[in-house]
Amino acid sequence: MRMSRKNDIVLFVIMVSFWALNYPLVKFALNYVDSFTLLFYRILISLVGVLIIFNRKLRFNIRRNEIIPLFILSMLNVFIFMELWFIAETTISSSLSAILIYTYPVISTLLSIIFLKESYNRYVILGIILGFSGVIVIFFHGLISGLGIGVLIAFLGSVSWASGTIYYKKYLGGTERETTNFYQFAFAIVPALMVAGVFQPNITLFEPNLTFLIIVIIIGFPGTAIAYYAFLHLNREYRVSTISSFLFLVPALSVIFSIFLLNEIPSVYEIAGLLLVSIGIIFSAKGIKK
C-alpha cells in the first residue's frame, strides 16, 4: 500500500541521517576489526533487523525467475559496494569516503538515461560534468597526497551502488520492498562469511569486542536495515532522479559528523570536491524531464 507523502519525508530524513552517521561509525569500527569482518557483521545484523521489523511482510517462497536478479542486486548493492567502501575507509578519511561514495546520484542519473530511457536536458549534462569535475579534483588531491588508491576504490564502490539502483528499478521494481531488502542481505551473507574467514581464519571472527558490537548494531540496524528499506521504497515510488537530487545532504552531514566525532577537518580540495559533486547532483537530477 502506498505510504503518505509525509511518511515518505520521514523515511527520507531517517535514511539520510543514519547513512551520514555510518561513515564516521565505520571508521570507529575499523579500529577493532578488518574491513571483511566488519562487512560480515553489518550484513548479519542487517539481516536479523529485517527479519525482526518486517517478518510479517516477508515472502520467503521467491519465484525461480527472481533468484538471479536478487542475487545480482545483492552483489552490487551490498557485497561489492560495501566492501569497496570499507576497504577505502582504511586508507582515507570518513568524510572523503562519504563525498566519493555520494557521486552515486550523478552516476545513477547517467545510468538512468542510458538504461531506463529517462529523458533529459542540458542541465543534466552540466550536472554530470560538474559531478565528475568534483571527483577529478579529489582524485588529483589524492594522487599528490598518496591516497589515490583509496580514492579510486571508494569511487568504484559508488559505481557498484549506482548500478545496483538502476538494476533494481529495471528488473525488481515489482518485487515487494521488504522481500527485496531481506534477500539482498541473505544472498550476501555467505560470500561475506567466506571472505571474512579467509582473512580472519580463526575463532576470533566470532568473538567480537563489545564496543565494536554496539557500533555495528547502530550501523546494521537503523543505518542499514531500516535505511535500505526507505531507499528501496523511495526509489520504487519516485523517479531515481527525484531521490538523487537530495542525496547531497548525506556527504554534507557526514562531513559535519566526522568533524565532531573524529576531529577530521576536511581539506580545501575535499570541500571543493563536495561543492562540485553537490551542485552536480542537483543539476543532473533536476534536469531530468518529467
N, C-alpha and C positions, 0 to 999 in steps of 0.2 A: 504494500500500500504506500502511496506517495506521501512523504512527510510534508509538513507545512514549511513555508519559506523561513519562518522564524526558527524552526528546529534545524533547518539546514545551516543557517547562520551560526547557531550554537555549535553544531558539529564542526563547522569550519574553524571557529575560534579554538575549540579544543584541539583539533588536528594541528593547526599552526603553532599553538603554544607548546605542545609536547614535542612536536618534531624539532622545534627550535632548541628546546631544552636537551634533546637527545645528544646533540653534538658535544657539549661540554661533559655530559654524563658518560659518553663513550670514552672520552679522554681519561676520566677518572677510572673507569672500569679497566682500561688497558694498563693501569698501574698494577693490577692484580693478576691478569691473565693475558694470554696471547690473543691475537685477533680471531683465530679459528675457534678457540674455546668460547670466546665471547659470542660469536655467531651462533654456536650450538645452543647456548643458554638463552640467548634472545629469542631464537625460534621456538625452543621448548616452552618457555614461559608465555610467549605469544599464543602458541597452540593451545595451551591449557586455558589461557584467558578467553580465547574464542569459544572453547567448549563450555566454560562457566557462564559467559554472558549470553551466548546465542544458541545454547543447546537445543531449545525447543524449535528453533527455526532452521536448524541444520538438516540437510538432506544427505544422508550417508550413502545411499544407493545411487551414485552418479552413473550416468549413461556412458556406454563404451566410447561414444564419439566425443565425450567431454574429457576423457582421461589425458590424452596427449596435449590438448590445449591448456588444461590446468597445470600439467607438468611443465610445459614451456613457460607459462606465466610465472610459475613458482621459481624457475631458474632465473628469469630476467628480473622479476620484481623483488625477489627475496635473496636467493642464494648468491648469485653473481654480484648484484648491486650492493648488498650489504657487506659482503666480504671485501670487495674492492674499496668501499668506503672505510672499513675498519683498518685495512692494510695501509691506506693512505694516511689515516689519522695517527699511525705510529711514527710518521715522518714529518707531518705538517701540523699546524695548529688547528684546533677545532673550528675556529671562525673561518679560516681559509678553506677548510674542508667543506663547511656549510655553503660558502659562496660558490664553490666549484660544483658541488652536487646540485645546487639550485640554478645551474644553467639548464637543468632539466626542462623547465617550461618553454624555453626558447627552442630546444631540440624537439620537444614533443609537438610544438606548433608547426615546425618544419615537417616533421613526420606525418602530422595530421593532414597537411596539404597534399603530401605525396600518396599516402595510403588510405586516408579517409575522404579524400577529394573535397576537403573544405575549401571554399573559395576565399580569396584574399585580395588585398590591395597593396599599394606601395608602402604603407606603414608597416606591414608585416616584414617586407624586405628590409626596411630600415631597422626594425626591431631585431631581426636576426643578425644583421651586420653589427649593430651596437652590442648585442649579447656576446657574440663571438669576439668582438674587439676587447671586451672585458676579460675574456679568457686569455687572449693573447697578452694583454698587459700583465695578468697574474702569472702566466707561464714564463714570460720574459723575466719577471722578477724572481720566479722560482729557479730559472737557469742560473742567474747570476748569484743566487743565494745557495745554490747546491740542493735545491728542493724540487728539481724538475721531475724526477720520477714520481714523487708523491703527488704532485700537481696533475700529472698525466693519469695516474691511477684513479684519482678522485674524479677526473673528467670522464674517464671510461665508465666509472660507476654511474654517472649521470646519464650516459648514453644507454646503458643497460636498463635503467629505470624508465627512461622515456620510451624505449622500445616496448617494455612491458605494458606501459599505459596504453599505447596505441594497439598493441596486440589484444589487450583486454577489451577495449572498445570495439574492435573489429570482430573478434571471434567469441567473446564470452559475455557480451552485453546482456544477453538474455538469461544468463545463469544467475541464480539468487546471490545477492551480495554476501550473505552470511556463509553460504556454501563455498563460494569462491575464496573468501577470506580464510576459511578453515583449510581448504585443500592447498592453497599456496604455501601455507606453513607446513602442512602434513607431508607434502611431497619433498619439501626442502630439509626436513629433519634428519633423514637417513644420510644423505650426502654430507650434511653439516657434521654429523657424528663421525662419519668415516674420515673426513678431512681432519677434524679435531683430534681423532685418535692417532692419526699419523704423526701429528706434530706434538702430541702430548700422550705418548703411548704407555701410560701407567694409570694407576687408580686415582691419582691426584686430579684427573679430569672430573671425577665425581666427588671431590672433597673441596668445594668452593669456599672461599673466605666469606664470612658473614656480611662484611661491608660490601663486598662485590655482589652478593646475592640481593641485598637491598637496592643497590644501584640498578642491577639488571632487571629486577622486578618492575621498577619505575619505567625503564626503557621498554621492557617487553609487554607490560600490561596496558597502561594508558598510552604509552608512547608508541606502541606498535599495534596491539590487538584492536584497541578502540580507534586509534588514529587511522589505521588502514581501512577499517570498516567505513569510516567517514569518507576517506579518499575514494574508495570504490563506489560508495553511494553517490557522492557528488559528481564523479565522472560519468556515472550512468544517467543521472538526472539532468545534467547540464553539458554544454559543449566543453570539450577538452580545453579550448582556448579561453572560455569563461573562467574556469577554475584556475588555469595557469596564470591569468592576469594578476591574481592577488598573491601568488606564492613568493613574490619577492619579500614578503613580510617575514618568511621563515629565516633566511640568512641574516636579515636586518636584526631580528630579535635574537638570533643565535650569537651574533657579534656582541650584543649587549650582555647576554647571559655569560658569555666567555670572559668579558671584561670583569664582571663582578665575581664569578665563581672561580676563574682560573687566573685572573690578573693578566690575561692575554690582551695586549694592546695591538690592534691591527696596524699594519704599516700603511704608508701613503698609497702604495701600489694596491694593497688589498681594498682600501676604501674606494680608490678609483675604479678598480675592477667591479666592486659591489655596485657602485652607482651605474656603471655602464650596463652590467647584467640586469639590474633592476629596471632601468629605463627600457632596455631591450625586451624584457618580459612584458612590460605594459604595452609597448608599441606592437610587438609581434602578436600578442593575444587580442588586443582591442582592434587591431587592423583586420582581423578575420571578419569577413562579411557574414551577416545573418542569412 
